């Protein structure tokens, strides 16, 4: 049985992993997220090179 007087909780104003508030521009939160995406991209390039046994630039067709 549910209680109709209960409301849904408001979303948190901070990140789940840091006390920083998500903000637009040069903020510690934005830099942390950017760094995490950069690490994922770097690992993806390493995986492509490992699987193809070729450099990423040659695999992508940027270097003949």
Secondary structure, DSSP 4 states (H G I P E B T S, - for coil): ---TT--PPPPPSS-SSSSPPP-SSS-HHHHHHHHHHHHHHHHHHHHHHHHHTS-HHHHTTS--
